[in-house]
Amino acid sequence: MRKRFLTVAALAALPLLTVAAPASAGAPECAPAASAPTNAAAAVKVWLAGDSTMADPKSSCPVGWGNQFGALFNDDVTVVNSAVAGRSIQTWLYESNVQSTKDSAGECVVSPKTFHQRWQNMLNPTTGMKTGDYLVIQFGINDGSPDCPRHVGGARYKELLALMTKAAKDRGVTPILLTPVSAIKCSGSTAVGTRGFLTETFDAAKAAGVPVIDLHKLSYTLYNTLKFCPNDGDFTKGPVGAFFCNDHTHFEAAGARQIAGVVARALRDQRIPLSNYLR
């Protein structure tokens, strides 16, 4: 049975969550650090790398939040969404070269160590990332698989984040790391977190000196604000059905818009310069 879309309007009317680590829940919204440039030379691209929760849709559901992100910015910003469903950070970078066997350290063997075209496109000196651009990275969902090719251990995860952030910084690009968006899981009447690779993401951001948005915490806090719990496991009806596909992980367009808005609010709250381009 198709979900009732009357609830989408109700979701759209709800306020977006104003939470960003380390700001307190009651803190006032921070103003942008400076006015955004408006001339054509100041145009920037925001490059997205991630999984299905960020990716452009191939059907009506799921819709990744990255697909809804561009509408939140002024005309100086172009969002290039290179997120791909089902990918860990390693399979996103090395598609088809990640083997089904593990090495002595328990990591999936990568051979040859040739980057997939999507990352090569971002690194292209003519058409790829340039000074003033931003690279937003969100993995940590498929990476938790115990099996190759998707499996990624904690140390390897940080190593690959470091690889991506260094490549971006070397080009004058600002990386922004995100912890993985949470699925909906209820513990009684409270939505709780469901993802790993949280410490690894914060550690990688600190080591690289780049901003991190705790989307994991922000997302399950949003679910509590929207009172998604308790839930009987039926994701096809009511506010939960309007937000999620027929599962507990992927988003309808309305849910994707809410998550994109949470990320945008975090940009402002944390005074990340990309916020200067928000509408």
Beta strands, then each sheet from edge to edge (+ up, - down):
strand 1: 44-50
strand 2: 77-81
strand 3: 98-102
strand 4: 108-110
strand 5: 134-138
strand 6: 174-178
strand 7: 186-187
strand 8: 190-191
strand 9: 212-213
sheet 1: 2+ 1+ 5+ 6+ 9+
sheet 2: 3+ 4-
sheet 3: 7+ 8-
end
